[in-house]
């Protein structure tokens, strides 16, 4: 087998349905095309910088636009409650903290919070191996964002290198699909 072919069976579990740079790049048209009525939002490197309690004004405006359009929102994060609860409270959202993504229970709980079936929900996050893999396993739509800021610890750097390889293959697949159509 060629380089990476041994993993090709697992790659669809790691590919998002949509890839965007920032959360503010997700449009209502994107969500309508997927049939999404609710978003399960990660916090760190998705809504805000890792560990920050500050929300960028552009993200605040985007959240307001989504709410006005009737999109239901909740926070689903692997971070501890002491991190997630104050953040979610500041932006007026319910939350699932210490959610244990990529395990399906996190996504099921988020969809239940939104009172929507899984097929009408999408996870929005920056991590391939937690947010996207778990979303694909759980049956929710998947929207991956590029991280707002790269983390500096060794584990995060290693994981991000692997994610970069997955996203490179994803982009190549997308380009091949466009040229075939």
MOHUBEL-V684951 format. One record per pair of residues at least 24 apart in sequence whose ideal C-beta (glycine too) atoms are under 8 Angstrom apart, sorted by sequence separation. I is the first residue (numbers start at 1). GAP is how many residues later the second one is. If there is no record, write none. Layout:
i->{I;I}
gap->{GAP;GAP}
This chain:
i->{23;101;76;39;102;107;47;63;78;102;106;107;101;102;111;76;101;104;108;110;129;60;76;102;103;107;39;41;43;51;102;106;107;127;37;38;39;41;42;44;53;76;101;102;104;107;129;24;37;38;39;40;41;42;43;53;76;104;128;129;24;36;37;38;39;40;41;42;44;55;102;128;23;26;38;40;43;55;74;127;24;28;53;24;28;128;23;48;74;128;31;43;47;74;28;43;73;72;28;72;43;47;72;43;76;41;78;40;40;40;38;40;38;37;38;46;37;46;46;40;42;45;38;39;40;42;44;45;37;38;39;40;41;42;35;36;37;38;39;40;41;42;35;36;39;42;36;34;42;31;40;26;50;46;49;50;40;45;48;49;23;50;45;46;45;45;17;36;35;45;34;16;30;14;14;16;15;26;14;14;16;13;25;15;14;23;13;18;20;22;12;13;17;18;19;20;21;22;17;18;19;20;21;16;17;18;19;20;22;15;16;19;16;19;15;19;14;19;16;11;15;14;11;15;11;4;4}
gap->{24;24;25;27;27;27;28;28;28;28;28;28;29;29;29;30;30;30;30;30;30;31;31;31;31;31;32;32;32;32;32;32;32;32;33;33;33;33;33;33;33;33;33;33;33;33;33;34;34;34;34;34;34;34;34;34;34;34;34;34;35;35;35;35;35;35;35;35;35;35;35;35;36;36;36;36;36;36;36;36;37;37;37;38;38;38;39;39;39;39;40;40;40;40;41;41;41;42;43;43;44;44;44;45;47;52;52;67;70;71;73;74;76;77;78;78;79;79;80;81;81;81;82;82;82;82;82;82;83;83;83;83;83;83;84;84;84;84;84;84;84;84;85;85;85;85;86;88;89;91;95;98;98;99;99;99;100;100;100;100;101;101;102;102;103;104;105;105;106;106;107;112;113;114;115;116;117;117;118;119;119;120;120;121;122;122;123;123;123;123;124;124;124;124;124;124;124;124;125;125;125;125;125;126;126;126;126;126;126;127;127;127;128;148;151;151;152;152;154;155;155;156;158;158;159;161;165}
